[in-house]
Amino acid sequence: MENARGDDVIVVGSGVIGLTTAVVLAERGLRVRVWTREPAERATSAVAGALWWPYRIEPAERVGAWALASLSVYEELAARPDSTGVRMADGVLAGARLDGQAPWAARVPGLRAATAEEYAGVALRARLPLIDMPVYLRRLRERLTAAGGTVEIRTVTDLARVPAPVVVNCTGLGAGTLVPDPAVRPVRGQLVITENPGLDSWIVAADDSTGTSTYVFPQPDRLVLGGTADEDDWSLTPDPAVATAIVERCAALRPEIAGARVLGHRVGLRPTRSSVRLEREAGADGRVVVHHYGHGGAGVTVAWGCALEAAALVTDGDQVTSA
């Protein structure tokens, strides 16, 4: 604990959960350092689609509040899309019905049944935040720096050896070995990046039989096509056959995609857990560790809501939820 001040916080992990939590804490006046083994642009968050909508995250009774709190922030950021990477975009959730949604969905502005002209089948229409993750993560780092926070490349192998009175564990999948927490598991997602042939609306089509979704997310200079949900698969190597199948499925939804030039392939491992772990552990020496991981495929969607609760655990010590 040498050289640690009472207002020192070290956030371990620089994905969207770690950076967002660090920003909230730094803007509240705490001295915040982010320790990360790799830059944010190489984290799983940088691979994300990323459309605001809960996906593969528990507990269901908490997700709505986290997601709606985050939605409010993204709506504000969307006023400056070029600098924040966040913009509001129209699209459809194919196969979804209003009567099949959780209660929180009633508070999503503009969510309604799609018309026959918008989608030839059952679907919901919505205007949701669509996030260009490389731009957005860069903006989060800039915001952290402006609030006095820092990001340092450090590898952490033992939380007990991190020299700060408060440590926030936002290590995602890494928590499996670091804590250790055997409940954390990877769900592999593979994406294909192509040229954008002029699409400006997104589409998500869920396949309940396989648990995967086919989606097309337009960014200003590209399309993000997905996806897969391979449980307990640690491979970060793109599978050419899977990539071909993704393009074919997406082209069935948007025929313009069939001729789009492929620009690249991405693979990310979602840090899935039976329930998000968001809780405070106080040691006998007064040192505090706030665990904040296990957000599955919804890290971007719930980042601000969860960060506010994590910050409350740091500054107030009130336990919000448990493992």
C-alpha positions as CSV (number, residue, x, y, z in Angstrom):
1,M,0.0,0.0,0.0
2,E,3.0,2.3,-0.2
3,N,2.4,5.7,-1.8
4,A,-1.4,5.0,-1.9
5,R,-3.7,7.9,-0.9
6,G,-7.1,7.5,0.6
7,D,-8.8,8.7,-2.7
8,D,-6.7,6.3,-4.9
9,V,-8.6,3.9,-7.0
10,I,-7.1,1.4,-9.4
11,V,-9.4,0.0,-12.0
12,V,-8.1,-3.3,-13.5
13,G,-9.2,-3.7,-17.1
14,S,-9.7,-1.2,-19.9
15,G,-12.7,-2.6,-21.8
16,V,-15.9,-0.6,-22.0
17,I,-16.9,-1.6,-18.4
18,G,-13.5,-0.6,-16.9
19,L,-13.1,2.6,-18.8
20,T,-16.7,3.7,-18.1
21,T,-16.3,3.0,-14.4
22,A,-13.0,4.9,-14.3
23,V,-14.6,7.9,-16.0
24,V,-17.5,8.0,-13.5
25,L,-15.1,7.8,-10.6
26,A,-12.6,10.3,-12.0
27,E,-15.4,12.8,-12.7
28,R,-16.4,12.5,-9.1
29,G,-13.0,13.8,-8.0
30,L,-11.2,10.5,-7.2
31,R,-7.6,9.8,-8.3
32,V,-8.1,7.0,-10.8
33,R,-5.6,4.8,-12.6
34,V,-6.6,2.1,-15.0
35,W,-4.2,-0.9,-15.2
36,T,-4.6,-3.0,-18.3
37,R,-2.5,-5.8,-19.9
38,E,-3.4,-4.5,-23.3
39,P,-4.8,-1.3,-24.9
40,A,-8.6,-0.9,-25.1
41,E,-8.5,-1.2,-28.9
42,R,-7.3,-4.8,-28.4
43,A,-10.0,-5.7,-25.9
44,T,-13.2,-7.6,-26.5
45,S,-15.1,-4.3,-26.4
46,A,-13.3,-3.1,-29.5
47,V,-14.8,-6.0,-31.5
48,A,-18.4,-5.4,-30.4
49,G,-21.1,-4.5,-33.0
50,A,-22.3,-2.4,-31.1
51,L,-26.0,-1.8,-30.8
52,W,-27.7,-0.8,-27.6
53,W,-29.9,-3.8,-26.7
54,P,-29.5,-6.3,-23.9
55,Y,-28.0,-9.7,-25.0
56,R,-26.8,-12.7,-23.0
57,I,-26.8,-11.0,-19.6
58,E,-28.2,-11.8,-16.2
59,P,-29.9,-11.2,-13.8
60,A,-32.9,-10.2,-15.9
61,E,-34.5,-8.2,-13.0
62,R,-31.5,-5.9,-12.9
63,V,-30.7,-5.5,-16.6
64,G,-33.5,-3.1,-17.5
65,A,-32.4,-0.4,-15.0
66,W,-28.8,-0.7,-16.1
67,A,-29.7,-0.5,-19.8
68,L,-32.1,2.4,-19.5
69,A,-29.6,4.5,-17.5
70,S,-27.0,3.8,-20.2
71,L,-29.5,4.6,-22.9
72,S,-30.0,8.1,-21.5
73,V,-26.2,8.7,-21.7
74,Y,-25.9,7.4,-25.3
75,E,-28.8,9.6,-26.4
76,E,-26.9,12.6,-25.2
77,L,-23.6,11.5,-26.8
78,A,-25.4,10.9,-30.1
79,A,-25.7,14.7,-30.5
80,R,-22.0,14.6,-31.3
81,P,-21.6,11.5,-33.4
82,D,-18.3,12.4,-35.1
83,S,-16.4,12.9,-31.8
84,T,-18.2,10.3,-29.7
85,G,-18.8,7.5,-32.2
86,V,-22.4,7.3,-31.0
87,R,-25.4,7.9,-33.2
88,M,-29.1,7.1,-33.2
89,A,-30.0,4.7,-36.0
90,D,-33.3,3.1,-37.1
91,G,-33.7,-0.6,-37.5
92,V,-35.7,-3.7,-36.9
93,L,-35.6,-6.6,-34.5
94,A,-36.9,-9.4,-36.7
95,G,-39.1,-12.0,-35.0
96,A,-39.7,-9.9,-31.9
97,R,-43.1,-8.8,-30.6
98,L,-44.0,-6.1,-28.1
99,D,-45.9,-8.6,-25.9
100,G,-42.7,-10.7,-25.6
101,Q,-40.5,-7.9,-24.2
102,A,-39.5,-7.3,-20.6
103,P,-41.3,-4.5,-18.8
104,W,-38.3,-2.1,-19.2
105,A,-38.8,-2.2,-23.0
106,A,-42.0,0.0,-22.6
107,R,-39.7,2.8,-21.7
108,V,-37.6,2.6,-24.9
109,P,-38.7,5.7,-26.9
110,G,-40.3,4.8,-30.2
111,L,-40.3,1.0,-29.9
112,R,-43.2,-0.3,-31.9
113,A,-44.4,-3.0,-34.2
114,A,-42.8,-2.8,-37.7
115,T,-45.0,-2.1,-40.7
116,A,-45.1,-4.5,-43.6
117,E,-43.1,-2.0,-45.6
118,E,-40.4,-1.9,-43.0
119,Y,-40.1,-5.7,-42.6
120,A,-42.0,-8.6,-44.3
121,G,-42.8,-10.5,-41.1
122,V,-43.1,-10.0,-37.4
123,A,-40.7,-7.5,-36.1
124,L,-40.2,-4.5,-33.9
125,R,-39.0,-1.1,-35.1
126,A,-36.8,1.1,-33.0
127,R,-34.3,4.0,-33.1
128,L,-31.4,2.9,-30.9
129,P,-27.8,3.9,-30.2
130,L,-25.4,2.4,-32.6
131,I,-21.8,2.8,-31.5
132,D,-18.6,2.9,-33.5
133,M,-16.4,1.2,-30.8
134,P,-12.9,2.3,-31.8
135,V,-14.1,5.9,-31.9
136,Y,-16.1,5.5,-28.7
137,L,-13.3,3.8,-26.7
138,R,-10.9,6.6,-27.8
139,R,-13.4,9.2,-26.6
140,L,-13.7,7.4,-23.2
141,R,-9.9,7.5,-22.7
142,E,-9.9,11.2,-23.6
143,R,-12.7,11.9,-21.1
144,L,-10.8,9.9,-18.4
145,T,-7.6,11.9,-19.1
146,A,-9.5,15.2,-19.0
147,A,-10.7,14.2,-15.5
148,G,-7.2,13.5,-14.3
149,G,-7.2,9.7,-14.8
150,T,-4.5,7.7,-16.4
151,V,-4.2,4.4,-18.3
152,E,-1.1,2.2,-17.6
153,I,-0.1,-1.0,-19.3
154,R,0.3,-3.4,-16.4
155,T,-0.3,-7.1,-16.0
156,V,-2.1,-8.0,-12.8
157,T,-1.7,-11.6,-11.5
158,D,-2.9,-11.0,-7.9
159,L,-5.5,-8.4,-6.9
160,A,-4.1,-8.4,-3.4
161,R,-0.8,-6.9,-4.7
162,V,-2.4,-4.0,-6.5
163,P,-1.2,-0.9,-4.5
164,A,-4.4,1.1,-3.8
165,P,-6.9,1.2,-1.0
166,V,-9.7,0.6,-3.5
167,V,-9.4,-1.8,-6.5
168,V,-12.2,-2.2,-9.0
169,N,-11.9,-5.5,-10.8
170,C,-13.2,-5.1,-14.4
171,T,-11.2,-7.9,-15.9
172,G,-14.1,-9.6,-17.7
173,L,-13.1,-13.0,-18.9
174,G,-9.8,-12.6,-17.0
175,A,-11.6,-12.8,-13.7
176,G,-11.9,-16.5,-14.3
177,T,-8.3,-17.1,-13.4
178,L,-7.6,-13.8,-11.5
179,V,-10.2,-14.1,-8.7
180,P,-10.5,-17.1,-9.5
181,D,-14.1,-17.4,-10.6
182,P,-15.0,-20.6,-12.4
183,A,-18.5,-19.2,-13.2
184,V,-17.0,-16.9,-15.9
185,R,-17.1,-18.5,-19.3
186,P,-16.3,-17.4,-22.9
187,V,-19.0,-17.1,-25.5
188,R,-17.2,-16.7,-28.8
189,G,-18.5,-14.2,-31.4
190,Q,-17.2,-13.9,-34.9
191,L,-17.8,-10.9,-37.2
192,V,-17.2,-10.0,-40.8
193,I,-16.3,-6.4,-41.8
194,T,-17.3,-5.3,-45.3
195,E,-17.7,-2.2,-47.3
196,N,-20.9,-0.4,-46.8
197,P,-22.9,-0.4,-50.0
198,G,-25.1,2.5,-48.8
199,L,-27.0,1.0,-45.9
200,D,-28.0,3.2,-43.0
201,S,-30.4,1.1,-41.0
202,W,-29.6,-1.9,-38.9
203,I,-31.3,-5.3,-38.5
204,V,-31.1,-8.1,-36.0
205,A,-32.7,-11.5,-36.6
206,A,-32.6,-13.9,-33.7
207,D,-32.6,-17.7,-34.2
208,D,-34.1,-19.2,-31.0
209,S,-33.3,-22.7,-32.1
210,T,-29.5,-22.0,-32.1
211,G,-29.3,-19.1,-29.7
212,T,-27.5,-17.0,-32.2
213,S,-28.4,-13.8,-34.0
214,T,-27.8,-12.6,-37.6
215,Y,-27.2,-8.9,-37.7
216,V,-26.1,-6.0,-39.9
217,F,-24.8,-2.9,-38.2
218,P,-23.9,0.0,-40.6
219,Q,-21.0,2.3,-39.6
220,P,-20.0,5.3,-41.6
221,D,-17.2,3.5,-43.4
222,R,-18.1,-0.1,-43.1
223,L,-20.7,-2.8,-42.2
224,V,-20.3,-5.1,-39.2
225,L,-21.9,-8.5,-40.0
226,G,-22.6,-11.2,-37.4
227,G,-22.6,-13.3,-35.7
228,T,-22.0,-16.4,-33.6
229,A,-22.4,-17.4,-30.0
230,D,-20.1,-20.4,-29.4
231,E,-20.1,-21.3,-25.7
232,D,-16.8,-22.3,-24.0
233,D,-14.9,-21.7,-27.2
234,W,-11.6,-19.9,-26.6
235,S,-10.4,-19.7,-30.2
236,L,-9.6,-16.2,-31.5
237,T,-8.9,-17.4,-35.0
238,P,-11.6,-16.5,-37.6
239,D,-13.2,-19.6,-39.2
240,P,-13.5,-19.1,-43.0
241,A,-16.5,-21.3,-43.3
242,V,-18.3,-19.5,-40.5
243,A,-17.4,-16.2,-42.1
244,T,-19.0,-17.3,-45.4
245,A,-22.1,-18.4,-43.6
246,I,-22.4,-15.1,-41.8
247,V,-22.2,-13.1,-45.1
248,E,-24.8,-15.4,-46.7
249,R,-27.2,-15.0,-43.7
250,C,-26.8,-11.3,-43.8
251,A,-27.2,-11.1,-47.5
252,A,-30.5,-12.9,-47.1
253,L,-31.7,-10.0,-45.0
254,R,-30.1,-7.3,-47.0
255,P,-29.3,-8.4,-50.6
256,E,-27.0,-5.4,-51.2
257,I,-24.4,-7.2,-49.0
258,A,-23.9,-10.0,-51.4
259,G,-21.5,-8.0,-53.5
260,A,-19.8,-6.0,-50.7
261,R,-16.0,-6.4,-50.5
262,V,-14.8,-8.1,-47.3
263,L,-12.4,-5.8,-45.4
264,G,-11.6,-8.0,-42.4
265,H,-12.6,-10.5,-39.8
266,R,-13.0,-10.1,-36.0
267,V,-13.4,-12.5,-33.1
268,G,-14.2,-11.6,-29.5
269,L,-14.9,-13.6,-26.4
270,R,-17.9,-12.4,-24.4
271,P,-17.3,-12.7,-20.6
272,T,-20.5,-14.6,-19.7
273,R,-21.5,-15.5,-16.2
274,S,-24.7,-16.8,-14.6
275,S,-25.1,-13.3,-13.1
276,V,-23.1,-10.1,-13.3
277,R,-20.9,-9.9,-10.3
278,L,-21.2,-6.3,-8.9
279,E,-20.3,-6.3,-5.3
280,R,-17.9,-4.9,-2.7
281,E,-15.4,-7.0,-0.7
282,A,-13.8,-5.4,2.4
283,G,-10.7,-6.9,3.8
284,A,-9.6,-7.0,7.4
285,D,-7.0,-4.3,6.7
286,G,-9.7,-2.0,5.4
287,R,-8.7,-2.5,1.8
288,V,-11.7,-2.7,-0.6
289,V,-12.1,-4.7,-3.9
290,V,-15.2,-4.0,-6.0
291,H,-15.9,-6.8,-8.4
292,H,-17.5,-5.7,-11.6
293,Y,-17.5,-8.3,-14.3
294,G,-19.6,-10.9,-16.2
295,H,-21.6,-8.7,-18.5
296,G,-21.8,-11.2,-21.3
297,G,-22.8,-9.7,-24.7
298,A,-24.3,-6.5,-23.2
299,G,-21.3,-4.7,-21.8
300,V,-21.9,-1.6,-24.0
301,T,-25.6,-1.7,-23.3
302,V,-25.3,-1.6,-19.5
303,A,-22.0,0.1,-19.1
304,W,-23.2,3.4,-17.6
305,G,-25.9,2.0,-15.4
306,C,-23.5,-0.6,-14.0
307,A,-20.7,2.0,-13.6
308,L,-22.9,4.2,-11.5
309,E,-23.6,1.3,-9.2
310,A,-20.0,0.3,-9.0
311,A,-19.0,3.9,-8.2
312,A,-21.6,3.9,-5.4
313,L,-19.9,0.8,-4.0
314,V,-16.6,2.6,-4.1
315,T,-17.7,5.9,-2.6
316,D,-20.6,5.0,-0.4
317,G,-19.9,1.3,0.5
318,D,-23.6,0.3,-0.1
319,Q,-23.8,-3.2,-1.5
320,V,-26.1,-3.1,-4.5
321,T,-26.1,-6.7,-5.6
322,S,-24.2,-9.9,-4.9
323,A,-22.5,-12.7,-6.7
